[in-house]
Amino acid sequence: MATGKIPSSVHISLSSREMEIIDLVADGLTNQEIAEKLTISKRTVDNHVSNMFTKTGSKNRVALLNWAMDHGKICRDGFNCCSLPDDSDSDS
């Protein structure tokens, strides 16, 4: 039976593309606008956003952005702007 519990952030890994999309969502872009900016299909953006909802336990874009801020993935207006290591930098 599902508990509805949000997954532990320790086990959540967002791809560099998902991080790019989350930044654009935070900038207020729609999935269509994100698709045009990244020159990918809207369906691909829809899939990325859906995957991020699943990974983070978020039910909508606001919850996704709250999760991202709470876990240091995005920074808004000087809030939560510490320099966190980027998971994708670990292979350099």
Secondary structure, 3 states (H helix, E strand, C coil): CCCCCCCCHHHCCCCHHHHHHHHHHHCCCCHHHHHHHHCCCHHHHHHHHHHHHHHHCCCCHHHHHHHHHHCCCCCECCECCCCCCCHHHHHC
